[in-house]
Amino acid sequence: MADGNGQRDGEWNPSLIGDQYQLFEDIVKALSLTMDLVEQATHQHAQRVAGISINLGMKIGLPHNYLRDIYYTGLLHDIGQIGTPDRILRKKGALTLDEKAEIYGHPHVGYEIVREIPTLDASAHLIRWHHERWDGTGYPDGLRWEGIPEGAQLLTAADTMDALLSDRPWRPALSPDDAIREMRRFAGIQFNPGHVGILMLMVEEQGVEKIGDLGDETRSILKKETEAHQQFTRLTGGRILGIFDLFSRIIDARHKYTRGHSRRVANLAREIGKELDFGQEALFKLEIAGLLHQAGKVAVSSAIVDKAGKLTEDEREIMQAYPLVSERIVTSISSLDELGGVVRHQHERFDGSGYPDHLSGDDIPIFSRIIAVADTFDAMASNRAYRKALPLERILKEMQKDFGSGRLDPGLAGVEEILTRGQGGRDRK
């Protein structure tokens, strides 16, 4: 039976690239890292929030399956802000009412995103409520007191504690003593007062820096509860691809002119791989590399990516660094770390004039060369801030120039039929 990504169940076994739980865990952490990069968090904010939340839950004695839901909620709690403009996320002054409205929408957006990830439906609901306040003045639903699910209550306290200890665009990080005072001041207003008391006990016992650390017992619980989830055993190759497809949509949503780009590049790259007689596992990995090839762009300001005019030298330097960030994101998925080099070298040129390492010829990974062809085609076939989409005849002429000049691998020059078939994957969603 075919799944939503066009792949038949059983066609590819995700266990071929390592432990299935570790693969799932790494994908979620990579999504978490992506949001940290958007928010310019330098200390793994999301992982610390997840750790603080689950440690609070352990102290309270919550059921193990609920602790697992809380943990993934912490990792992904701010994923709904992926499309929020930089001018709001990084604003130093007070937000306007319209800007606040955009921020207030992110818990629901996060809920809609995370509910698509197998086994994380309960976490999605907790994400929706992680900005509710104990006194009922939070959002989006104005819940209060015990009407707020306890997992969301814990997350609110953990998120705020770590945020107070972190630099923000509008203020520097608070000292530990000042952060503790703020948490105590809002006990019974923003937070469940009992949770604040337990959090303060954790600070006394472990110190501020250690309250988000996970012990071996906690990690064992997370693994056991994830593997016991009824949906986990159904994570076939196609459904794993579905998570990566969601990942690509999150990445593409960051910028105005890139929506759908990664999926189209992945489709086209896969078709080229088929033409080259790649096996199923290689095609699977090539498709993932296509889906994640521009992951690092999340760290680049929309003012640069969506700029209508010519980039300055400084802006160009920032843009040319994004493949290194893509590599960091992809290599955080341990069983796919070989694809780190693929996304790093997607902008190398066959003649050696590309970046970041000026590789040439066969020194450039074949997956990178294929993605370069697919990316070039889709970029020209799509609207961009600086120009409209080009007609197909013009695109093919430009690409033949690129093959002839050595910008693209001349060995891939015979893919015109694939490039034109369904407009490079535009017929597949």
Buried (B, 14 or more C-beta within 10 A) or exposed (E): EEBEBEBEEEBBBBEEBBBBBBBBBBBBBBBBBBBBBBBBBEEBBBBBBBBBBBBBBBBEEBEBBBBBBBBBBBBBBBBBBBBBBBEBBBBEEEEEEEBEEBBEBBBBBBBBBBBBBBBBBBBBBBBBBBBBBBEEEBBBBEBBEEEBBBBBBBBBBBBBBBBBBBBBEEEEBBEBEEBBEBBBEBBEEBBBEEBBEBBBEBBEEEEBEEBBEBEEEBEEBBBEBBBEBEEBEEBBBBBBBBBBBBBBBBBBBBBBBBBBBBBBBBBBBBBBBEBBEBEEEBBBBBBBBBBBBBBBBBBBBBEBBBBEEEBEEEBEEBBBBBBBBBBBBBBBBBBBEBBBBBBBBBBBBBBBEBBBBEBBBEEBBBBBBBBBBBBBBBBBBBEBEEEEBBEBEEBBEEBEEBBEEBBBBBEBBEBEEBBBBBBBBBEBE
